[in-house]
């Protein structure tokens, strides 16, 4: 297991145009370079500790899923091979290898497209209070983590760093981006979720829910950012699945649970994580990669 942790990047010939919670973004004429660091955020706050291998897992899984779903929806990925990057980037190959993607620019659609297959997280909290999720009525008597009668599309606003994504109704989304584009986004989101769910199921994983970001390029809808990673999706081990309670998951839930146990108020600065929490979280990410891709994370 690689123990080096990268929490920020500064390339030799380029300056980042944006640093997100996890990714650093560099602009290259008609292309973008996305570097996944090992930063970890919880409750919308970036933690002081990086997680070994996290950025490489996010990039490796996104590469796998972009290739797997390219016949479902076009995406922005050009390559993850540093040798195929512009020559000015080659000097930083050690930093870029395994954790970066060269992608096409697109006009981002400022709505996050969330698809839910099971009743968990904020959806479960909303259902307990109102019997609904984002204005969509659900049958009475559903249990936590239960499979939903049908897939739900529950969009959110796309918040800037430090702010929270806010749920919106599908009608609000239609007002925001237009009815025709909303229908296209719903159809694309469901098609992607169904394709990935089948593969995940065969790998012994339940895809509980996920979020997508889309853009438009020359009028075409394309999938951007990351896709079906532990940062954007809730994955559960199928052999341990038991509705009626929270499930174990291949993501940062282990960190969230620890932070809740110590009583952190979810405001910056975030506390340091113990070594065992860091190690366990890293293993969760690497295990997700191993099961989904079918091989160990490359060194």
C-alpha positions in Angstrom: 0.0 0.0 0.0 1.4 3.4 -1.0 1.8 5.5 2.2 2.6 8.9 0.5 -0.3 11.3 1.0 -0.8 14.2 -1.4 -3.1 17.0 -0.1 -2.3 19.8 -2.5 -0.7 20.1 -5.9 1.5 22.8 -7.5 2.6 21.9 -11.0 5.8 23.2 -12.5 4.4 25.1 -15.4 0.7 25.6 -14.4 -1.3 27.2 -11.6 -4.6 25.7 -10.5 -7.7 27.7 -11.5 -9.7 26.0 -8.7 -9.1 23.9 -5.7 -12.2 22.0 -4.6 -12.7 19.9 -1.5 -10.8 17.1 -3.1 -9.7 18.0 -6.6 -7.3 20.6 -8.0 -8.3 21.9 -11.5 -5.9 23.2 -14.1 -6.9 24.8 -17.4 -5.1 23.9 -20.6 -6.7 25.7 -23.6 -9.6 23.5 -24.7 -8.9 20.9 -22.0 -8.9 20.6 -18.3 -6.6 18.6 -16.0 -8.3 17.2 -12.9 -6.0 16.0 -10.1 -7.6 14.0 -7.3 -5.7 14.7 -4.1 -6.0 12.6 -0.9 -8.0 15.4 0.9 -11.1 14.2 2.7 -14.1 16.3 3.6 -16.8 15.5 6.1 -19.9 17.5 6.7 -18.6 20.0 4.1 -15.4 20.7 6.0 -12.0 19.6 4.7 -10.2 17.5 7.3 -6.5 18.1 8.3 -5.5 14.6 7.4 -5.2 13.1 4.0 -6.2 9.5 3.3 -3.5 7.3 1.7 -4.5 6.1 -1.9 -7.8 8.0 -1.8 -7.1 10.2 -4.9 -5.8 7.2 -6.8 -8.9 5.3 -6.0 -11.2 8.1 -7.1 -9.3 8.5 -10.4 -9.1 4.8 -11.1 -12.8 4.2 -10.4 -13.9 7.2 -12.5 -11.7 5.9 -15.3 -13.3 2.5 -15.0 -16.9 3.8 -14.9 -16.4 6.4 -17.6 -15.2 3.6 -19.9 -17.9 1.2 -18.7 -20.8 3.7 -19.4 -19.5 5.5 -22.5 -22.2 3.8 -24.6 -24.9 5.0 -22.2 -23.9 8.6 -21.9 -20.9 10.4 -23.5 -18.4 11.7 -21.0 -15.5 14.2 -20.8 -12.6 11.8 -20.3 -9.8 12.0 -22.8 -7.0 10.0 -21.1 -5.4 9.2 -17.8 -2.1 8.3 -19.4 0.5 11.0 -18.5 2.5 10.1 -21.6 -0.4 11.3 -23.7 -0.7 14.6 -21.8 0.8 17.9 -23.3 4.5 17.8 -23.0 4.7 20.6 -20.5 3.0 18.3 -17.9 5.5 15.4 -18.3 7.9 17.0 -15.8 5.3 16.4 -13.1 4.6 12.8 -14.0 5.4 11.5 -10.5 2.5 13.6 -9.1 0.1 13.1 -12.0 0.4 9.3 -12.5 -2.6 7.4 -11.3 -4.5 10.4 -9.9 -5.1 12.7 -12.8 -7.5 12.9 -15.8 -7.2 15.0 -18.9 -10.8 15.9 -19.9 -12.7 18.0 -22.4 -14.1 21.3 -21.3 -17.9 21.6 -21.0 -20.5 24.1 -19.9 -21.4 22.8 -16.5 -25.1 22.4 -15.7 -25.5 23.8 -12.2 -27.7 21.1 -10.8 -26.5 17.9 -9.1 -28.4 14.9 -10.3 -29.0 12.5 -7.4 -30.5 9.0 -8.0 -31.7 6.9 -5.0 -32.3 3.2 -5.1 -32.6 2.7 -1.4 -33.8 4.7 1.6 -30.8 6.1 3.4 -29.0 9.2 4.5 -30.8 12.5 4.1 -33.6 10.7 2.2 -34.3 8.5 5.2 -34.3 11.6 7.5 -36.8 13.4 5.1 -39.0 10.4 4.9 -39.2 10.0 8.6 -40.4 13.6 8.9 -42.7 14.0 6.0 -43.1 10.6 4.2 -41.6 12.3 1.2 -38.2 12.9 -0.5 -37.9 16.2 -2.4 -41.6 16.5 -2.7 -42.1 12.9 -3.9 -44.5 10.9 -1.8 -43.4 7.4 -0.8 -45.5 4.5 0.6 -45.9 4.3 4.4 -44.0 1.8 6.5 -40.7 1.7 4.7 -37.7 0.9 6.8 -34.3 2.5 6.9 -32.0 1.1 4.1 -35.0 -0.6 2.4 -35.0 -0.8 -1.4 -37.3 1.8 -2.9 -40.3 0.7 -5.0 -38.7 2.5 -7.9 -35.7 4.8 -8.5 -36.0 8.3 -7.3 -34.5 11.4 -9.0 -33.8 14.0 -6.3 -31.8 16.9 -7.6 -29.9 19.4 -5.5 -28.3 22.8 -6.1 -24.7 22.8 -6.9 -23.2 24.7 -4.0 -19.8 26.5 -4.0 -17.1 25.4 -1.6 -18.1 25.9 2.1 -21.8 26.0 1.3 -24.3 23.1 1.4 -26.1 21.6 -1.5 -29.8 22.2 -1.1 -32.5 19.8 -2.2 -34.9 21.1 -4.9 -38.0 19.6 -6.5 -38.0 18.4 -10.1 -40.4 21.3 -10.8 -37.9 23.7 -9.4 -35.3 22.1 -11.6 -37.5 22.6 -14.6 -37.7 26.3 -13.8 -33.9 26.4 -13.4 -32.7 24.6 -16.5 -35.7 24.0 -18.6 -38.2 21.2 -18.9 -36.6 19.5 -21.9 -33.1 19.4 -20.4 -34.5 18.2 -17.1 -36.1 15.2 -18.8 -32.9 14.4 -20.6 -31.0 14.6 -17.3 -33.4 12.3 -15.6 -33.3 9.7 -18.4 -29.5 9.8 -18.5 -29.2 9.5 -14.7 -31.5 6.5 -14.5 -29.7 4.8 -17.5 -26.3 5.3 -15.8 -27.6 4.1 -12.4 -29.1 1.0 -13.9 -26.0 0.1 -15.9 -23.7 0.5 -12.8 -26.1 -1.2 -10.5 -25.9 -4.4 -12.5 -22.1 -4.5 -12.5 -22.0 -3.6 -8.8 -24.4 -6.4 -8.0 -22.2 -8.9 -9.9 -19.3 -7.7 -7.8 -21.2 -8.2 -4.5 -22.0 -4.5 -4.0 -25.3 -2.7 -3.6 -25.3 0.8 -5.2 -27.6 2.6 -2.8 -27.5 6.1 -4.3 -25.2 8.4 -6.3 -24.9 11.9 -7.7 -23.9 13.0 -11.2 -22.7 16.2 -12.7 -23.4 16.9 -16.3 -22.3 19.5 -18.8 -23.0 20.5 -22.4 -20.5 20.5 -25.2 -21.6 21.6 -28.7 -25.2 21.1 -27.6 -24.5 17.5 -26.5 -25.1 16.3 -22.9 -22.0 14.8 -21.4 -21.1 13.3 -18.0 -18.4 15.3 -16.2 -16.5 15.4 -12.9 -16.3 12.0 -11.2 -18.6 9.0 -11.5 -19.6 6.1 -9.1 -16.8 6.7 -6.6 -17.0 6.3 -2.8 -17.1 10.1 -2.6 -20.1 10.5 -5.0 -22.0 7.2 -4.2 -23.1 5.1 -1.3 -21.9 1.5 -1.8 -22.9 -1.3 0.6 -21.5 -4.9 0.8 -24.3 -7.1 -0.4 -23.5 -10.0 1.9 -24.0 -7.8 5.0 -27.1 -6.0 3.8 -29.9 -6.0 6.4 -32.7 -3.4 6.0 -34.1 -1.7 9.1 -30.8 -0.1 10.2 -27.8 1.8 8.8 -25.5 -0.3 6.6 -21.7 -0.7 6.5 -20.4 1.2 3.5 -17.3 1.6 1.3 -16.9 5.3 1.8 -16.1 8.0 4.4 -19.0 6.9 6.7 -16.3 5.5 9.0 -14.9 9.0 9.4 -18.3 10.6 9.8 -19.2 8.1 12.6 -15.9 8.8 14.4 -16.5 12.6 14.2 -20.0 12.2 15.5 -18.8 9.9 18.4 -16.3 12.6 19.6 -19.0 15.3 19.5 -17.4 17.6 16.9 -19.8 20.5 16.1 -19.2 20.1 12.3 -17.7 23.6 12.1 -14.1 24.4 11.1 -11.5 23.6 12.1 -12.0 19.9 11.9 -10.1 17.7 14.4 -7.1 15.5 13.6 -8.0 11.9 12.8 -6.4 9.0 14.7 -4.1 6.7 12.7 -6.5 3.8 13.0 -9.3 5.8 11.5 -7.1 6.9 8.6 -5.9 3.4 7.9 -9.4 1.9 8.1 -10.8 4.6 5.7 -8.0 4.0 3.2 -8.7 0.3 3.2 -12.5 0.9 2.6 -11.6 3.0 -0.5 -9.1 0.4 -1.8 -11.6 -2.5 -1.2 -14.2 -0.7 -3.2 -11.7 -0.4 -6.1 -10.7 -4.0 -5.8 -14.3 -5.3 -5.9 -15.6 -3.0 -8.7 -12.6 -3.2 -11.0 -11.7 -6.8 -10.2 -8.1 -6.2 -9.4 -5.9 -4.5 -6.8 -5.2 -0.8 -7.0 -1.9 -0.4 -9.0 1.1 0.7 -7.0 
